Amino acid sequence: MKEVNESRPAVCPRCGKTYYGRPAVSREDNTTLICPDCGTREALESIGVSIEEQNSIIETIHRHAPRLR
Ligand SMILES: [Zn+2]
């Protein structure tokens, strides 16, 4: 397990967004570090949630946990 400096911004290879905080590991290869939003998206996608619904769920997460943004 690689050590991650959480205070440093990282660029998500999945969406290209710069993010801070703890990354998620992509389900696609179990290696690529992606932003927490994409981690959530992949999890939702795997259970068949539509893009529209993913967006509204992520929006809700941000509203309730702004520090994860
Ligand atoms: Zn991302």
N, CA, C, O and the ligand as a Tripos MOL2 file, in Angstrom:
@<TRIPOS>MOLECULE
protein
  277   275    70     0     0
PROTEIN
NO_CHARGES

@<TRIPOS>ATOM
      1 N           0.8510   -1.2000    0.0000 N.3       1 MET1
      2 CA          0.0000    0.0000    0.0000 C.3       1 MET1
      3 C           0.8780    1.2380    0.0000 C.2       1 MET1
      4 O           1.7040    1.4340    0.8920 O.2       1 MET1
      5 N           0.6880    2.0630   -1.0080 N.am      2 LYS2
      6 CA          1.4560    3.2950   -1.1190 C.3       2 LYS2
      7 C           1.0110    4.2870   -0.0570 C.2       2 LYS2
      8 O          -0.1540    4.3300    0.3390 O.2       2 LYS2
      9 N           1.9800    5.0880    0.3950 N.am      3 GLU3
     10 CA          1.5770    6.1180    1.3450 C.3       3 GLU3
     11 C           1.1530    7.3650    0.5950 C.2       3 GLU3
     12 O           1.7720    7.7480   -0.3980 O.2       3 GLU3
     13 N           0.1120    7.9830    1.0660 N.am      4 VAL4
     14 CA         -0.4410    9.1200    0.3470 C.3       4 VAL4
     15 C          -0.4070   10.3470    1.2480 C.2       4 VAL4
     16 O          -0.8830   10.3230    2.3830 O.2       4 VAL4
     17 N           0.1620   11.4090    0.7160 N.am      5 ASN5
     18 CA          0.1400   12.6710    1.4430 C.3       5 ASN5
     19 C          -1.2090   13.3400    1.2110 C.2       5 ASN5
     20 O          -1.4990   13.8220    0.1160 O.2       5 ASN5
     21 N          -2.0150   13.3600    2.2450 N.am      6 GLU6
     22 CA         -3.3870   13.8120    2.0540 C.3       6 GLU6
     23 C          -3.5450   15.3170    1.9030 C.2       6 GLU6
     24 O          -4.5900   15.7890    1.4540 O.2       6 GLU6
     25 N          -2.5170   16.0750    2.2750 N.am      7 SER7
     26 CA         -2.6610   17.5220    2.1870 C.3       7 SER7
     27 C          -2.2890   18.0250    0.7930 C.2       7 SER7
     28 O          -2.4590   19.2060    0.4910 O.2       7 SER7
     29 N          -1.7880   17.1370   -0.0470 N.am      8 ARG8
     30 CA         -1.3440   17.5450   -1.3640 C.3       8 ARG8
     31 C          -2.4460   17.3020   -2.3960 C.2       8 ARG8
     32 O          -3.0990   16.2590   -2.3890 O.2       8 ARG8
     33 N          -2.6390   18.2720   -3.2760 N.am      9 PRO9
     34 CA         -3.6730   18.0300   -4.2960 C.3       9 PRO9
     35 C          -3.2220   16.9580   -5.2790 C.2       9 PRO9
     36 O          -2.0330   16.8220   -5.5650 O.2       9 PRO9
     37 N          -4.1600   16.2180   -5.7770 N.am     10 ALA10
     38 CA         -3.8680   15.1920   -6.7680 C.3      10 ALA10
     39 C          -4.8600   15.3430   -7.9060 C.2      10 ALA10
     40 O          -5.9700   15.8400   -7.7160 O.2      10 ALA10
     41 N          -4.4480   14.9100   -9.0940 N.am     11 VAL11
     42 CA         -5.3510   14.9830  -10.2320 C.3      11 VAL11
     43 C          -5.9300   13.6000  -10.4750 C.2      11 VAL11
     44 O          -5.2000   12.6150  -10.5920 O.2      11 VAL11
     45 N          -7.2330   13.5440  -10.5490 N.am     12 CYS12
     46 CA         -7.9030   12.2740  -10.7660 C.3      12 CYS12
     47 C          -7.7700   11.8840  -12.2370 C.2      12 CYS12
     48 O          -8.1580   12.6570  -13.1130 O.2      12 CYS12
     49 N          -7.2270   10.6930  -12.5240 N.am     13 PRO13
     50 CA         -7.0630   10.2760  -13.9300 C.3      13 PRO13
     51 C          -8.3950    9.9220  -14.5920 C.2      13 PRO13
     52 O          -8.4680    9.7810  -15.8130 O.2      13 PRO13
     53 N          -9.4290    9.7830  -13.7980 N.am     14 ARG14
     54 CA        -10.7160    9.3650  -14.3540 C.3      14 ARG14
     55 C         -11.5120   10.5690  -14.8520 C.2      14 ARG14
     56 O         -12.0600   10.5450  -15.9540 O.2      14 ARG14
     57 N         -11.5740   11.6260  -14.0310 N.am     15 CYS15
     58 CA        -12.3690   12.7890  -14.4250 C.3      15 CYS15
     59 C         -11.5040   14.0130  -14.6850 C.2      15 CYS15
     60 O         -12.0020   15.0260  -15.1770 O.2      15 CYS15
     61 N         -10.1960   13.9350  -14.3580 N.am     16 GLY16
     62 CA         -9.2970   15.0470  -14.6210 C.3      16 GLY16
     63 C          -9.4010   16.1810  -13.6290 C.2      16 GLY16
     64 O          -8.7820   17.2280  -13.8150 O.2      16 GLY16
     65 N         -10.1760   15.9870  -12.5760 N.am     17 LYS17
     66 CA        -10.3900   17.0100  -11.5750 C.3      17 LYS17
     67 C          -9.2730   16.9780  -10.5380 C.2      17 LYS17
     68 O          -8.7580   15.9100  -10.2060 O.2      17 LYS17
     69 N          -8.8980   18.1590  -10.0240 N.am     18 THR18
     70 CA         -7.9420   18.2110   -8.9250 C.3      18 THR18
     71 C          -8.7080   18.0320   -7.6260 C.2      18 THR18
     72 O          -9.7380   18.6710   -7.4080 O.2      18 THR18
     73 N          -8.2060   17.1670   -6.7730 N.am     19 TYR19
     74 CA         -8.9220   16.9290   -5.5210 C.3      19 TYR19
     75 C          -7.9400   16.8650   -4.3610 C.2      19 TYR19
     76 O          -6.7430   16.6470   -4.5430 O.2      19 TYR19
     77 N          -8.4780   17.0600   -3.1720 N.am     20 TYR20
     78 CA         -7.6950   16.9490   -1.9550 C.3      20 TYR20
     79 C          -8.2790   15.8070   -1.1420 C.2      20 TYR20
     80 O          -9.4100   15.3750   -1.3690 O.2      20 TYR20
     81 N          -7.5040   15.3370   -0.2120 N.am     21 GLY21
     82 CA         -8.0440   14.3230    0.6820 C.3      21 GLY21
     83 C          -7.7380   12.9230    0.2280 C.2      21 GLY21
     84 O          -6.9500   12.6990   -0.6910 O.2      21 GLY21
     85 N          -8.3710   11.9960    0.8840 N.am     22 ARG22
     86 CA         -8.0770   10.5880    0.6690 C.3      22 ARG22
     87 C          -8.6440   10.0950   -0.6570 C.2      22 ARG22
     88 O          -9.8460   10.2010   -0.9010 O.2      22 ARG22
     89 N          -7.7850    9.5590   -1.5080 N.am     23 PRO23
     90 CA         -8.2820    9.0490   -2.7830 C.3      23 PRO23
     91 C          -8.9750    7.6970   -2.6200 C.2      23 PRO23
     92 O          -8.8700    7.0480   -1.5790 O.2      23 PRO23
     93 N          -9.6620    7.3020   -3.6400 N.am     24 ALA24
     94 CA        -10.2640    5.9730   -3.6800 C.3      24 ALA24
     95 C          -9.4610    5.1410   -4.6810 C.2      24 ALA24
     96 O          -8.8080    5.6940   -5.5660 O.2      24 ALA24
     97 N          -9.5090    3.8460   -4.5460 N.am     25 VAL25
     98 CA         -8.8320    2.9670   -5.4990 C.3      25 VAL25
     99 C          -9.8510    2.5210   -6.5410 C.2      25 VAL25
    100 O         -10.9330    2.0380   -6.2090 O.2      25 VAL25
    101 N          -9.4810    2.6920   -7.8020 N.am     26 SER26
    102 CA        -10.3950    2.3180   -8.8670 C.3      26 SER26
    103 C         -10.7010    0.8250   -8.8360 C.2      26 SER26
    104 O          -9.8170   -0.0050   -8.6250 O.2      26 SER26
    105 N         -11.9650    0.5080   -9.0510 N.am     27 ARG27
    106 CA        -12.3650   -0.8980   -9.1080 C.3      27 ARG27
    107 C         -11.8960   -1.5470  -10.3890 C.2      27 ARG27
    108 O         -11.8540   -2.7730  -10.4990 O.2      27 ARG27
    109 N         -11.5380   -0.7080  -11.3690 N.am     28 GLU28
    110 CA        -11.1810   -1.2750  -12.6660 C.3      28 GLU28
    111 C          -9.8840   -2.0650  -12.6240 C.2      28 GLU28
    112 O          -9.7830   -3.1300  -13.2330 O.2      28 GLU28
    113 N          -8.8810   -1.5420  -11.9010 N.am     29 ASP29
    114 CA         -7.6120   -2.2850  -11.8410 C.3      29 ASP29
    115 C          -7.0860   -2.4450  -10.4160 C.2      29 ASP29
    116 O          -6.0250   -3.0320  -10.2030 O.2      29 ASP29
    117 N          -7.8270   -1.9250   -9.4520 N.am     30 ASN30
    118 CA         -7.4260   -2.0290   -8.0410 C.3      30 ASN30
    119 C          -6.0970   -1.3670   -7.7320 C.2      30 ASN30
    120 O          -5.4820   -1.6710   -6.7100 O.2      30 ASN30
    121 N          -5.6380   -0.4600   -8.5990 N.am     31 THR31
    122 CA         -4.3460    0.1900   -8.4110 C.3      31 THR31
    123 C          -4.4620    1.6960   -8.5690 C.2      31 THR31
    124 O          -3.9140    2.4600   -7.7740 O.2      31 THR31
    125 N          -5.1800    2.1150   -9.6030 N.am     32 THR32
    126 CA         -5.2900    3.5290   -9.9200 C.3      32 THR32
    127 C          -6.0020    4.2830   -8.8020 C.2      32 THR32
    128 O          -7.0660    3.8800   -8.3310 O.2      32 THR32
    129 N          -5.3780    5.3980   -8.3880 N.am     33 LEU33
    130 CA         -6.0130    6.2240   -7.3630 C.3      33 LEU33
    131 C          -6.8810    7.2740   -8.0390 C.2      33 LEU33
    132 O          -6.4220    8.0140   -8.9090 O.2      33 LEU33
    133 N          -8.1200    7.3250   -7.6330 N.am     34 ILE34
    134 CA         -9.0650    8.2650   -8.2150 C.3      34 ILE34
    135 C          -9.6690    9.1090   -7.1060 C.2      34 ILE34
    136 O          -9.4970    8.8050   -5.9250 O.2      34 ILE34
    137 N         -10.3830   10.1780   -7.4850 N.am     35 CYS35
    138 CA        -10.9430   11.0550   -6.4740 C.3      35 CYS35
    139 C         -12.1230   10.3720   -5.7690 C.2      35 CYS35
    140 O         -12.7130    9.4330   -6.3030 O.2      35 CYS35
    141 N         -12.4580   10.8470   -4.5750 N.am     36 PRO36
    142 CA        -13.5510   10.2180   -3.8270 C.3      36 PRO36
    143 C         -14.8680   10.1810   -4.6140 C.2      36 PRO36
    144 O         -15.6440    9.2330   -4.4950 O.2      36 PRO36
    145 N         -15.1100   11.2240   -5.4200 N.am     37 ASP37
    146 CA        -16.3420   11.2440   -6.2150 C.3      37 ASP37
    147 C         -16.3710   10.0960   -7.2090 C.2      37 ASP37
    148 O         -17.3870    9.4160   -7.3580 O.2      37 ASP37
    149 N         -15.2490    9.8830   -7.8910 N.am     38 CYS38
    150 CA        -15.2050    8.7920   -8.8630 C.3      38 CYS38
    151 C         -15.2930    7.4470   -8.1620 C.2      38 CYS38
    152 O         -15.8760    6.5070   -8.7010 O.2      38 CYS38
    153 N         -14.7240    7.3430   -6.9710 N.am     39 GLY39
    154 CA        -14.8500    6.1180   -6.1980 C.3      39 GLY39
    155 C         -16.3160    5.8280   -5.9210 C.2      39 GLY39
    156 O         -16.7750    4.6910   -6.0330 O.2      39 GLY39
    157 N         -17.0400    6.8790   -5.5580 N.am     40 THR40
    158 CA        -18.4750    6.7360   -5.3030 C.3      40 THR40
    159 C         -19.2000    6.3630   -6.5880 C.2      40 THR40
    160 O         -20.0640    5.4860   -6.5970 O.2      40 THR40
    161 N         -18.8360    7.0430   -7.6780 N.am     41 ARG41
    162 CA        -19.4710    6.7540   -8.9710 C.3      41 ARG41
    163 C         -19.2720    5.3010   -9.3920 C.2      41 ARG41
    164 O         -20.2070    4.6390   -9.8430 O.2      41 ARG41
    165 N         -18.0530    4.8220   -9.2410 N.am     42 GLU42
    166 CA        -17.7840    3.4310   -9.6420 C.3      42 GLU42
    167 C         -18.5940    2.4550   -8.8020 C.2      42 GLU42
    168 O         -19.1160    1.4590   -9.3020 O.2      42 GLU42
    169 N         -18.6860    2.7670   -7.5090 N.am     43 ALA43
    170 CA        -19.4670    1.8880   -6.6330 C.3      43 ALA43
    171 C         -20.9350    1.8940   -7.0450 C.2      43 ALA43
    172 O         -21.5820    0.8480   -7.0880 O.2      43 ALA43
    173 N         -21.4580    3.0900   -7.3490 N.am     44 LEU44
    174 CA        -22.8640    3.2090   -7.7400 C.3      44 LEU44
    175 C         -23.1020    2.5480   -9.0960 C.2      44 LEU44
    176 O         -24.1040    1.8670   -9.3130 O.2      44 LEU44
    177 N         -22.1430    2.7750  -10.0030 N.am     45 GLU45
    178 CA        -22.2390    2.1950  -11.3310 C.3      45 GLU45
    179 C         -22.3030    0.6680  -11.2490 C.2      45 GLU45
    180 O         -23.0470    0.0200  -11.9850 O.2      45 GLU45
    181 N         -21.5080    0.1170  -10.3390 N.am     46 SER46
    182 CA        -21.4410   -1.3490  -10.2180 C.3      46 SER46
    183 C         -22.7620   -1.9520   -9.7430 C.2      46 SER46
    184 O         -23.0240   -3.1390   -9.9360 O.2      46 SER46
    185 N         -23.5810   -1.1170   -9.1230 N.am     47 ILE47
    186 CA        -24.8830   -1.6450   -8.7040 C.3      47 ILE47
    187 C         -25.9970   -1.1340   -9.6110 C.2      47 ILE47
    188 O         -27.1790   -1.2580   -9.2900 O.2      47 ILE47
    189 N         -25.6030   -0.5530  -10.7530 N.am     48 GLY48
    190 CA        -26.5910   -0.2110  -11.7710 C.3      48 GLY48
    191 C         -27.2990    1.1150  -11.6030 C.2      48 GLY48
    192 O         -28.4100    1.2920  -12.1010 O.2      48 GLY48
    193 N         -26.6670    2.0560  -10.9010 N.am     49 VAL49
    194 CA        -27.2720    3.3770  -10.7180 C.3      49 VAL49
    195 C         -26.9670    4.2390  -11.9410 C.2      49 VAL49
    196 O         -25.8300    4.2700  -12.4120 O.2      49 VAL49
    197 N         -27.9750    4.9340  -12.4530 N.am     50 SER50
    198 CA        -27.7930    5.7630  -13.6400 C.3      50 SER50
    199 C         -26.9320    6.9920  -13.3420 C.2      50 SER50
    200 O         -26.7840    7.4000  -12.1900 O.2      50 SER50
    201 N         -26.3610    7.5790  -14.4180 N.am     51 ILE51
    202 CA        -25.5100    8.7630  -14.2720 C.3      51 ILE51
    203 C         -26.2520    9.8870  -13.5600 C.2      51 ILE51
    204 O         -25.7030   10.5320  -12.6670 O.2      51 ILE51
    205 N         -27.5090   10.1210  -13.9580 N.am     52 GLU52
    206 CA        -28.2930   11.1920  -13.3320 C.3      52 GLU52
    207 C         -28.4110   10.9650  -11.8290 C.2      52 GLU52
    208 O         -28.2650   11.8850  -11.0240 O.2      52 GLU52
    209 N         -28.6770    9.7210  -11.4810 N.am     53 GLU53
    210 CA        -28.8440    9.4040  -10.0710 C.3      53 GLU53
    211 C         -27.5080    9.5170   -9.3380 C.2      53 GLU53
    212 O         -27.4550    9.9700   -8.1950 O.2      53 GLU53
    213 N         -26.4300    9.1010  -10.0050 N.am     54 GLN54
    214 CA        -25.0860    9.2300   -9.4140 C.3      54 GLN54
    215 C         -24.8070   10.6900   -9.0850 C.2      54 GLN54
    216 O         -24.3210   11.0150   -8.0020 O.2      54 GLN54
    217 N         -25.1290   11.5820  -10.0540 N.am     55 ASN55
    218 CA        -24.8910   13.0080   -9.8420 C.3      55 ASN55
    219 C         -25.6610   13.5280   -8.6400 C.2      55 ASN55
    220 O         -25.1240   14.2980   -7.8430 O.2      55 ASN55
    221 N         -26.9000   13.1200   -8.5070 N.am     56 SER56
    222 CA        -27.6990   13.6530   -7.4060 C.3      56 SER56
    223 C         -27.2200   13.0730   -6.0680 C.2      56 SER56
    224 O         -27.2840   13.7440   -5.0380 O.2      56 SER56
    225 N         -26.7420   11.8290   -6.0930 N.am     57 ILE57
    226 CA        -26.2220   11.2410   -4.8520 C.3      57 ILE57
    227 C         -24.9320   11.9510   -4.4330 C.2      57 ILE57
    228 O         -24.7390   12.2530   -3.2550 O.2      57 ILE57
    229 N         -24.0480   12.2180   -5.4030 N.am     58 ILE58
    230 CA        -22.7880   12.8890   -5.0980 C.3      58 ILE58
    231 C         -23.0410   14.3110   -4.5990 C.2      58 ILE58
    232 O         -22.3660   14.7990   -3.6920 O.2      58 ILE58
    233 N         -24.0230   14.9570   -5.2080 N.am     59 GLU59
    234 CA        -24.4100   16.2980   -4.7680 C.3      59 GLU59
    235 C         -24.8680   16.2570   -3.3000 C.2      59 GLU59
    236 O         -24.5250   17.1270   -2.4990 O.2      59 GLU59
    237 N         -25.6320   15.2480   -2.9840 N.am     60 THR60
    238 CA        -26.1220   15.0930   -1.6150 C.3      60 THR60
    239 C         -24.9700   14.8450   -0.6480 C.2      60 THR60
    240 O         -24.9450   15.3870    0.4570 O.2      60 THR60
    241 N         -24.0100   14.0130   -1.0770 N.am     61 ILE61
    242 CA        -22.8460   13.7350   -0.2230 C.3      61 ILE61
    243 C         -22.0920   15.0320    0.0540 C.2      61 ILE61
    244 O         -21.6990   15.2940    1.1910 O.2      61 ILE61
    245 N         -21.8880   15.8490   -0.9890 N.am     62 HIS62
    246 CA        -21.1660   17.1150   -0.8230 C.3      62 HIS62
    247 C         -21.9040   18.0480    0.1260 C.2      62 HIS62
    248 O         -21.2880   18.7570    0.9220 O.2      62 HIS62
    249 N         -23.2130   18.0410    0.0330 N.am     63 ARG63
    250 CA        -23.9940   18.9380    0.8690 C.3      63 ARG63
    251 C         -23.8550   18.5620    2.3480 C.2      63 ARG63
    252 O         -23.8650   19.4250    3.2260 O.2      63 ARG63
    253 N         -23.7270   17.2760    2.5990 N.am     64 HIS64
    254 CA        -23.6690   16.8130    3.9890 C.3      64 HIS64
    255 C         -22.2530   16.6650    4.5130 C.2      64 HIS64
    256 O         -22.0460   16.5940    5.7250 O.2      64 HIS64
    257 N         -21.2730   16.6180    3.6160 N.am     65 ALA65
    258 CA        -19.8800   16.4600    4.0340 C.3      65 ALA65
    259 C         -18.9850   17.3600    3.1860 C.2      65 ALA65
    260 O         -18.1990   16.8750    2.3720 O.2      65 ALA65
    261 N         -19.1090   18.6860    3.3840 N.am     66 PRO66
    262 CA        -18.3600   19.6320    2.5360 C.3      66 PRO66
    263 C         -16.8540   19.4640    2.6230 C.2      66 PRO66
    264 O         -16.1420   19.8620    1.7010 O.2      66 PRO66
    265 N         -16.3490   18.8860    3.7040 N.am     67 ARG67
    266 CA        -14.8960   18.7470    3.8300 C.3      67 ARG67
    267 C         -14.3490   17.7080    2.8560 C.2      67 ARG67
    268 O         -13.1420   17.6600    2.6190 O.2      67 ARG67
    269 N         -15.2180   16.8800    2.2910 N.am     68 LEU68
    270 CA        -14.7610   15.8520    1.3500 C.3      68 LEU68
    271 C         -14.6750   16.3780   -0.0700 C.2      68 LEU68
    272 O         -14.2060   15.6790   -0.9680 O.2      68 LEU68
    273 N         -15.1260   17.6060   -0.2780 N.am     69 ARG69
    274 CA        -15.1770   18.1340   -1.6110 C.3      69 ARG69
    275 C         -13.8020   18.2360   -2.2470 C.2      69 ARG69
    276 O         -13.6830   18.6720   -3.3920 O.2      69 ARG69
    277 ZN        -12.4730   11.7580  -10.3980 Zn       70 ZN70
@<TRIPOS>BOND
     1     1     2 1
     2     2     3 1
     3     3     4 2
     4     3     5 am
     5     5     6 1
     6     6     7 1
     7     7     8 2
     8     7     9 am
     9     9    10 1
    10    10    11 1
    11    11    12 2
    12    11    13 am
    13    13    14 1
    14    14    15 1
    15    15    16 2
    16    15    17 am
    17    17    18 1
    18    18    19 1
    19    19    20 2
    20    19    21 am
    21    21    22 1
    22    22    23 1
    23    23    24 2
    24    23    25 am
    25    25    26 1
    26    26    27 1
    27    27    28 2
    28    27    29 am
    29    29    30 1
    30    30    31 1
    31    31    32 2
    32    31    33 am
    33    33    34 1
    34    34    35 1
    35    35    36 2
    36    35    37 am
    37    37    38 1
    38    38    39 1
    39    39    40 2
    40    39    41 am
    41    41    42 1
    42    42    43 1
    43    43    44 2
    44    43    45 am
    45    45    46 1
    46    46    47 1
    47    47    48 2
    48    47    49 am
    49    49    50 1
    50    50    51 1
    51    51    52 2
    52    51    53 am
    53    53    54 1
    54    54    55 1
    55    55    56 2
    56    55    57 am
    57    57    58 1
    58    58    59 1
    59    59    60 2
    60    59    61 am
    61    61    62 1
    62    62    63 1
    63    63    64 2
    64    63    65 am
    65    65    66 1
    66    66    67 1
    67    67    68 2
    68    67    69 am
    69    69    70 1
    70    70    71 1
    71    71    72 2
    72    71    73 am
    73    73    74 1
    74    74    75 1
    75    75    76 2
    76    75    77 am
    77    77    78 1
    78    78    79 1
    79    79    80 2
    80    79    81 am
    81    81    82 1
    82    82    83 1
    83    83    84 2
    84    83    85 am
    85    85    86 1
    86    86    87 1
    87    87    88 2
    88    87    89 am
    89    89    90 1
    90    90    91 1
    91    91    92 2
    92    91    93 am
    93    93    94 1
    94    94    95 1
    95    95    96 2
    96    95    97 am
    97    97    98 1
    98    98    99 1
    99    99   100 2
   100    99   101 am
   101   101   102 1
   102   102   103 1
   103   103   104 2
   104   103   105 am
   105   105   106 1
   106   106   107 1
   107   107   108 2
   108   107   109 am
   109   109   110 1
   110   110   111 1
   111   111   112 2
   112   111   113 am
   113   113   114 1
   114   114   115 1
   115   115   116 2
   116   115   117 am
   117   117   118 1
   118   118   119 1
   119   119   120 2
   120   119   121 am
   121   121   122 1
   122   122   123 1
   123   123   124 2
   124   123   125 am
   125   125   126 1
   126   126   127 1
   127   127   128 2
   128   127   129 am
   129   129   130 1
   130   130   131 1
   131   131   132 2
   132   131   133 am
   133   133   134 1
   134   134   135 1
   135   135   136 2
   136   135   137 am
   137   137   138 1
   138   138   139 1
   139   139   140 2
   140   139   141 am
   141   141   142 1
   142   142   143 1
   143   143   144 2
   144   143   145 am
   145   145   146 1
   146   146   147 1
   147   147   148 2
   148   147   149 am
   149   149   150 1
   150   150   151 1
   151   151   152 2
   152   151   153 am
   153   153   154 1
   154   154   155 1
   155   155   156 2
   156   155   157 am
   157   157   158 1
   158   158   159 1
   159   159   160 2
   160   159   161 am
   161   161   162 1
   162   162   163 1
   163   163   164 2
   164   163   165 am
   165   165   166 1
   166   166   167 1
   167   167   168 2
   168   167   169 am
   169   169   170 1
   170   170   171 1
   171   171   172 2
   172   171   173 am
   173   173   174 1
   174   174   175 1
   175   175   176 2
   176   175   177 am
   177   177   178 1
   178   178   179 1
   179   179   180 2
   180   179   181 am
   181   181   182 1
   182   182   183 1
   183   183   184 2
   184   183   185 am
   185   185   186 1
   186   186   187 1
   187   187   188 2
   188   187   189 am
   189   189   190 1
   190   190   191 1
   191   191   192 2
   192   191   193 am
   193   193   194 1
   194   194   195 1
   195   195   196 2
   196   195   197 am
   197   197   198 1
   198   198   199 1
   199   199   200 2
   200   199   201 am
   201   201   202 1
   202   202   203 1
   203   203   204 2
   204   203   205 am
   205   205   206 1
   206   206   207 1
   207   207   208 2
   208   207   209 am
   209   209   210 1
   210   210   211 1
   211   211   212 2
   212   211   213 am
   213   213   214 1
   214   214   215 1
   215   215   216 2
   216   215   217 am
   217   217   218 1
   218   218   219 1
   219   219   220 2
   220   219   221 am
   221   221   222 1
   222   222   223 1
   223   223   224 2
   224   223   225 am
   225   225   226 1
   226   226   227 1
   227   227   228 2
   228   227   229 am
   229   229   230 1
   230   230   231 1
   231   231   232 2
   232   231   233 am
   233   233   234 1
   234   234   235 1
   235   235   236 2
   236   235   237 am
   237   237   238 1
   238   238   239 1
   239   239   240 2
   240   239   241 am
   241   241   242 1
   242   242   243 1
   243   243   244 2
   244   243   245 am
   245   245   246 1
   246   246   247 1
   247   247   248 2
   248   247   249 am
   249   249   250 1
   250   250   251 1
   251   251   252 2
   252   251   253 am
   253   253   254 1
   254   254   255 1
   255   255   256 2
   256   255   257 am
   257   257   258 1
   258   258   259 1
   259   259   260 2
   260   259   261 am
   261   261   262 1
   262   262   263 1
   263   263   264 2
   264   263   265 am
   265   265   266 1
   266   266   267 1
   267   267   268 2
   268   267   269 am
   269   269   270 1
   270   270   271 1
   271   271   272 2
   272   271   273 am
   273   273   274 1
   274   274   275 1
   275   275   276 2
@<TRIPOS>SUBSTRUCTURE
     1 MET1         2 RESIDUE 1 A MET
     2 LYS2         6 RESIDUE 1 A LYS
     3 GLU3        10 RESIDUE 1 A GLU
     4 VAL4        14 RESIDUE 1 A VAL
     5 ASN5        18 RESIDUE 1 A ASN
     6 GLU6        22 RESIDUE 1 A GLU
     7 SER7        26 RESIDUE 1 A SER
     8 ARG8        30 RESIDUE 1 A ARG
     9 PRO9        34 RESIDUE 1 A PRO
    10 ALA10       38 RESIDUE 1 A ALA
    11 VAL11       42 RESIDUE 1 A VAL
    12 CYS12       46 RESIDUE 1 A CYS
    13 PRO13       50 RESIDUE 1 A PRO
    14 ARG14       54 RESIDUE 1 A ARG
    15 CYS15       58 RESIDUE 1 A CYS
    16 GLY16       62 RESIDUE 1 A GLY
    17 LYS17       66 RESIDUE 1 A LYS
    18 THR18       70 RESIDUE 1 A THR
    19 TYR19       74 RESIDUE 1 A TYR
    20 TYR20       78 RESIDUE 1 A TYR
    21 GLY21       82 RESIDUE 1 A GLY
    22 ARG22       86 RESIDUE 1 A ARG
    23 PRO23       90 RESIDUE 1 A PRO
    24 ALA24       94 RESIDUE 1 A ALA
    25 VAL25       98 RESIDUE 1 A VAL
    26 SER26      102 RESIDUE 1 A SER
    27 ARG27      106 RESIDUE 1 A ARG
    28 GLU28      110 RESIDUE 1 A GLU
    29 ASP29      114 RESIDUE 1 A ASP
    30 ASN30      118 RESIDUE 1 A ASN
    31 THR31      122 RESIDUE 1 A THR
    32 THR32      126 RESIDUE 1 A THR
    33 LEU33      130 RESIDUE 1 A LEU
    34 ILE34      134 RESIDUE 1 A ILE
    35 CYS35      138 RESIDUE 1 A CYS
    36 PRO36      142 RESIDUE 1 A PRO
    37 ASP37      146 RESIDUE 1 A ASP
    38 CYS38      150 RESIDUE 1 A CYS
    39 GLY39      154 RESIDUE 1 A GLY
    40 THR40      158 RESIDUE 1 A THR
    41 ARG41      162 RESIDUE 1 A ARG
    42 GLU42      166 RESIDUE 1 A GLU
    43 ALA43      170 RESIDUE 1 A ALA
    44 LEU44      174 RESIDUE 1 A LEU
    45 GLU45      178 RESIDUE 1 A GLU
    46 SER46      182 RESIDUE 1 A SER
    47 ILE47      186 RESIDUE 1 A ILE
    48 GLY48      190 RESIDUE 1 A GLY
    49 VAL49      194 RESIDUE 1 A VAL
    50 SER50      198 RESIDUE 1 A SER
    51 ILE51      202 RESIDUE 1 A ILE
    52 GLU52      206 RESIDUE 1 A GLU
    53 GLU53      210 RESIDUE 1 A GLU
    54 GLN54      214 RESIDUE 1 A GLN
    55 ASN55      218 RESIDUE 1 A ASN
    56 SER56      222 RESIDUE 1 A SER
    57 ILE57      226 RESIDUE 1 A ILE
    58 ILE58      230 RESIDUE 1 A ILE
    59 GLU59      234 RESIDUE 1 A GLU
    60 THR60      238 RESIDUE 1 A THR
    61 ILE61      242 RESIDUE 1 A ILE
    62 HIS62      246 RESIDUE 1 A HIS
    63 ARG63      250 RESIDUE 1 A ARG
    64 HIS64      254 RESIDUE 1 A HIS
    65 ALA65      258 RESIDUE 1 A ALA
    66 PRO66      262 RESIDUE 1 A PRO
    67 ARG67      266 RESIDUE 1 A ARG
    68 LEU68      270 RESIDUE 1 A LEU
    69 ARG69      274 RESIDUE 1 A ARG
    70 ZN70       277 GROUP 0 **** ****
